[in-house]
Amino acid sequence: MRSRIITPAVSITLLLPLATACGGGSGDGKAGGASKTVTVTVGYQSKTINTVTAGTLLRSLGYFEEELAARGKKEGVTYKVDWQDYATGAPITAAMTAGKVDIGSMGDFPLLLNAARGKELKQPTGLVSITGYNLRGGLNTVVTAPDSKLESLADLGGKKVSTSVGSAADGTLIRALQRAGIDPEKGIQKLNQQPSVGASALQAGSADALSQFVAWPGQLAFEGRAKALYDGAELDLPTFHGVTVRQKFAGEQPGVLDDFLKAQHRATDYLRAKPVEAAESVAKETGLPAEVVYLYNGANGIATFDPELRPELIAALKEDVPVLKAAGLVGDVDVDAFVDPAPLKRAVQAPAYPRAGAAKSELWLKGQTTTRTFDSPKELLKAAKGADARAAYVPDALTGTLWFADKAVWVADGAELLAFVTPASAKRYVDGHAGARVIGYADAVGLAS
């Protein structure tokens, strides 16, 4: 956990005892001519990298502190930001409902749990912005061990599958199993584990598969410790992460919330304008490989960053409620009451970002701060042959999900070369296209040349 103190450029003759925003005791402005200290506590997930514009990247850029410094200078208030790092959304919700975290970021399923727990414990919260999203669901992936004989989701019947119950990845697993005709509770042996524990279980052989959110699937695949079994984008249902705030805090400190949202928008601008630099920054802060961060957060990455509370995302959130109810994790959740667009509209007067287009193949050469894009995987393979490449990325031919070129499943269909995230997707394509065949990555590079 890290704290930063922002002191206004005025003389402080008397520092009152700490008045924290979490306690709700400090309002805006001066009190009796003395300076106050206001602590704002932000819960984030450093390694859930499509929340970086409200967490890891935002913290490293210092934009929130800058916004608060300007406010503090005008008001004679010293603002302190307490950044608290968590592995998943559940402990952030627990801290928020205990009044110990003011602003938090988490995935769509945890957001619903946040809304439900906040209401139950009389610490209501509100969804005020989005960090990263994928309109098809590609942020969550099911992976298996590199030498696993499992070839499709249908093979998971009776197997041990690790996930974090109540997470966005758990939601993907539930829906995917249902579509495959497998009871998500009785048809598999579900292991409720933190992502790092699940990754270790997969490597040790005590779990047959792992369903997780960013950046775990990409990291494990990049490091050769897993291969993709199911691409969440096959569900064709939006998945996203967002920012939630305690309503009491939002009411007492509306200006501070505005400053956070302004800072988030600035961090989003930075990420979209400088995706390689942003990936390198997040990698430095988290210890994740920059190539993995870029897979999700890059110019053609799996995640699109935009704070706007898009209608299709809110509609998807409403579709998530029955899934969580069926699992006994929530009762009724009033999504419309939970979503609060007013703070973002008040804080940020800027045109909306354009909707993400189709992903393109991309090549990142060593020593470069920019990447090259290509209109087809074949062109990428030609450029990658013999190049000093740091990473090469290709979109899945069916879902558009970006993946590492050397980890993808390749198909030759006449003169065309196509990439797929999973063997099952490649097989479906081959079965529907006479003459198409699955080939290895080296063969694909050879054919492209």
Backbone hydrogen bonds, N-H to C=O, Kabsch-Sander energy under -0.5 kcal/mol:
donor,donor_aa,acceptor,acceptor_aa,energy
2,R,83,W,-1.8
4,R,81,V,-2.1
6,I,79,Y,-3.5
7,T,5,I,-0.6
10,V,8,P,-2.1
13,T,11,S,-0.7
16,L,14,L,-0.7
16,L,35,S,-1.6
19,A,37,T,-1.5
20,T,18,L,-0.6
21,A,39,T,-2.0
22,C,39,T,-0.6
24,G,20,T,-0.5
24,G,21,A,-0.9
25,G,20,T,-1.2
26,S,20,T,-0.5
27,G,25,G,-0.5
31,A,34,A,-1.2
34,A,31,A,-1.8
35,S,14,L,-1.3
36,K,76,G,-0.8
38,V,78,T,-2.9
39,T,19,A,-0.6
39,T,37,T,-0.5
40,V,38,V,-0.5
40,V,80,K,-3.2
41,T,39,T,-0.5
42,V,40,V,-0.6
42,V,82,D,-2.4
43,G,41,T,-0.5
43,G,103,I,-3.1
44,Y,42,V,-0.5
44,Y,84,Q,-2.6
46,S,44,Y,-0.6
48,T,45,Q,-1.1
49,I,47,K,-1.5
51,T,48,T,-1.7
52,V,49,I,-0.8
54,A,51,T,-2.1
55,G,52,V,-1.1
58,L,52,V,-2.2
59,R,55,G,-3.3
60,S,56,T,-2.1
61,L,57,L,-2.3
62,G,58,L,-1.5
63,Y,58,L,-0.8
66,E,62,G,-1.9
67,E,63,Y,-2.4
68,L,64,F,-2.4
69,A,65,E,-2.3
70,A,66,E,-1.8
71,R,67,E,-1.7
72,G,68,L,-3.3
73,K,69,A,-2.2
74,K,70,A,-1.4
75,E,71,R,-2.0
76,G,72,G,-2.3
77,V,72,G,-1.3
78,T,36,K,-3.4
79,Y,6,I,-1.8
79,Y,77,V,-0.6
80,K,38,V,-3.0
81,V,4,R,-2.8
82,D,40,V,-2.7
82,D,80,K,-0.6
83,W,2,R,-3.2
83,W,81,V,-0.7
84,Q,42,V,-3.2
84,Q,82,D,-0.6
85,D,83,W,-0.5
86,Y,44,Y,-2.6
93,T,89,G,-2.1
94,A,90,A,-2.2
95,A,91,P,-2.1
96,M,92,I,-2.4
97,T,93,T,-2.8
98,A,94,A,-0.9
99,G,96,M,-1.8
100,K,95,A,-3.2
101,V,95,A,-0.9
102,D,41,T,-2.0
103,I,41,T,-1.8
104,G,244,T,-3.0
105,S,43,G,-1.1
106,M,242,G,-2.0
108,D,240,F,-1.5
111,L,107,G,-2.2
112,L,108,D,-1.4
113,L,109,F,-1.8
114,N,110,P,-2.4
115,A,111,L,-2.3
116,A,112,L,-2.6
117,R,113,L,-3.0
118,G,114,N,-2.2
119,K,115,A,-1.8
120,E,116,A,-2.4
121,L,117,R,-2.6
122,K,119,K,-1.1
123,Q,118,G,-3.0
126,G,245,V,-2.0
127,L,338,F,-2.4
128,V,126,G,-0.6
128,V,243,V,-2.7
129,S,243,V,-1.0
130,I,307,P,-1.7
131,T,241,H,-2.7
132,G,50,N,-0.7
133,Y,304,T,-2.1
134,N,239,T,-2.5
137,G,134,N,-0.7
140,N,137,G,-1.3
141,T,212,Q,-2.1
142,V,230,Y,-2.3
143,V,141,T,-0.5
143,V,210,L,-2.8
144,T,227,K,-2.7
145,A,208,D,-0.5
148,S,145,A,-2.0
155,D,152,S,-1.6
156,L,153,L,-2.1
157,G,154,A,-0.9
158,G,187,G,-3.8
159,K,156,L,-2.8
161,V,159,K,-0.6
161,V,189,Q,-2.2
162,S,209,A,-2.7
163,T,191,L,-2.6
165,V,163,T,-0.7
167,S,164,S,-2.3
171,G,167,S,-1.9
172,T,168,A,-2.0
173,L,169,A,-2.2
174,I,170,D,-2.6
175,R,171,G,-2.2
176,A,172,T,-2.7
177,L,173,L,-2.6
178,Q,174,I,-2.1
179,R,175,R,-2.1
180,A,176,A,-1.4
181,G,178,Q,-1.3
182,I,177,L,-3.0
187,G,183,D,-2.4
189,Q,159,K,-3.1
190,K,188,I,-0.9
191,L,161,V,-3.0
192,N,190,K,-0.6
193,Q,163,T,-2.9
193,Q,191,L,-1.1
198,G,194,Q,-2.7
199,A,195,P,-2.4
200,S,196,S,-1.8
201,A,197,V,-2.4
202,L,198,G,-2.3
203,Q,199,A,-1.9
204,A,200,S,-2.2
205,G,201,A,-1.0
206,S,201,A,-1.5
207,A,201,A,-1.3
208,D,160,K,-2.5
209,A,160,K,-1.4
210,L,143,V,-2.7
211,S,162,S,-2.9
212,Q,141,T,-2.1
212,Q,210,L,-0.6
214,V,139,L,-0.6
216,W,213,F,-1.5
219,Q,215,A,-2.6
220,L,216,W,-2.7
221,A,217,P,-2.2
222,F,218,G,-2.6
223,E,219,Q,-2.2
224,G,221,A,-1.4
225,R,220,L,-2.8
226,A,220,L,-1.0
227,K,144,T,-2.4
229,L,142,V,-3.3
230,Y,142,V,-2.0
232,G,140,N,-1.7
232,G,230,Y,-0.6
234,E,231,D,-2.6
235,L,232,G,-1.7
236,D,136,R,-0.9
236,D,233,A,-1.0
237,L,136,R,-1.6
239,T,134,N,-2.2
241,H,132,G,-2.2
242,G,106,M,-2.9
243,V,129,S,-2.7
244,T,104,G,-3.2
245,V,126,G,-2.1
246,R,102,D,-2.2
247,Q,124,P,-2.9
250,A,246,R,-2.6
251,G,247,Q,-2.2
252,E,248,K,-2.0
253,Q,249,F,-3.1
257,L,253,Q,-2.0
258,D,254,P,-2.3
259,D,255,G,-2.1
260,F,256,V,-2.1
261,L,257,L,-2.3
262,K,258,D,-2.5
263,A,259,D,-2.4
264,Q,260,F,-2.6
265,H,261,L,-2.1
266,R,262,K,-2.1
267,A,263,A,-2.4
268,T,264,Q,-2.2
269,D,265,H,-2.3
270,Y,266,R,-2.2
271,L,267,A,-2.5
272,R,268,T,-2.4
273,A,269,D,-2.1
274,K,270,Y,-2.8
278,A,274,K,-2.5
279,A,275,P,-2.2
280,E,276,V,-2.5
281,S,277,E,-2.3
282,V,278,A,-2.6
283,A,279,A,-2.4
284,K,280,E,-2.2
285,E,281,S,-2.0
286,T,282,V,-2.2
287,G,283,A,-2.6
292,V,289,P,-0.8
293,V,289,P,-2.0
294,Y,290,A,-2.5
295,L,291,E,-1.2
296,Y,292,V,-1.2
296,Y,293,V,-0.5
297,N,293,V,-3.2
298,G,294,Y,-2.1
301,G,298,G,-1.6
302,I,295,L,-1.7
303,A,296,Y,-2.6
304,T,133,Y,-2.8
306,D,131,T,-1.6
306,D,304,T,-0.6
310,R,308,E,-1.8
313,L,310,R,-0.9
314,I,310,R,-1.9
315,A,311,P,-2.5
316,A,312,E,-1.6
317,L,313,L,-2.0
318,K,314,I,-1.8
319,E,315,A,-1.4
320,D,316,A,-1.1
320,D,317,L,-0.5
321,V,317,L,-0.8
323,V,319,E,-0.5
324,L,320,D,-1.9
325,K,321,V,-2.4
326,A,322,P,-2.5
327,A,323,V,-1.2
328,G,325,K,-1.7
329,L,324,L,-2.5
330,V,324,L,-0.8
335,V,333,V,-1.4
338,F,334,D,-1.6
339,V,335,V,-2.4
340,D,127,L,-3.0
345,K,341,P,-2.0
346,R,342,A,-2.4
347,A,343,P,-2.5
348,V,344,L,-2.6
349,Q,347,A,-0.6
350,A,348,V,-0.9
361,S,374,F,-1.2
362,E,393,Y,-2.2
363,L,372,R,-2.9
364,W,391,A,-3.0
365,L,363,L,-0.6
366,K,388,D,-2.5
368,Q,365,L,-1.7
372,R,363,L,-2.5
374,F,361,S,-2.4
380,L,376,S,-1.7
381,L,377,P,-2.5
382,K,378,K,-1.9
383,A,379,E,-2.0
384,A,380,L,-2.4
385,K,381,L,-1.5
387,A,384,A,-1.7
389,A,387,A,-1.9
390,R,364,W,-3.3
391,A,364,W,-1.8
393,Y,362,E,-3.1
394,V,403,W,-2.7
396,D,401,T,-2.1
397,A,419,A,-2.7
400,G,396,D,-1.6
403,W,394,V,-2.2
405,A,392,A,-2.8
407,K,404,F,-1.3
408,A,404,F,-1.1
409,V,420,F,-3.2
410,W,408,A,-0.6
410,W,439,I,-0.9
411,V,418,L,-2.6
412,A,437,R,-2.8
413,D,411,V,-0.6
413,D,416,E,-2.9
416,E,413,D,-1.9
418,L,411,V,-2.7
420,F,409,V,-1.7
426,A,422,T,-1.8
427,K,423,P,-2.6
428,R,424,A,-2.2
429,Y,425,S,-1.9
430,V,426,A,-2.6
431,D,427,K,-2.9
432,G,428,R,-1.0
432,G,429,Y,-0.6
433,H,430,V,-1.2
436,A,433,H,-1.9
437,R,412,A,-2.0
439,I,410,W,-2.6
444,A,440,G,-2.1
445,V,441,Y,-2.5
446,G,442,A,-2.1
447,L,443,D,-2.6
448,A,444,A,-2.2
449,S,445,V,-1.4
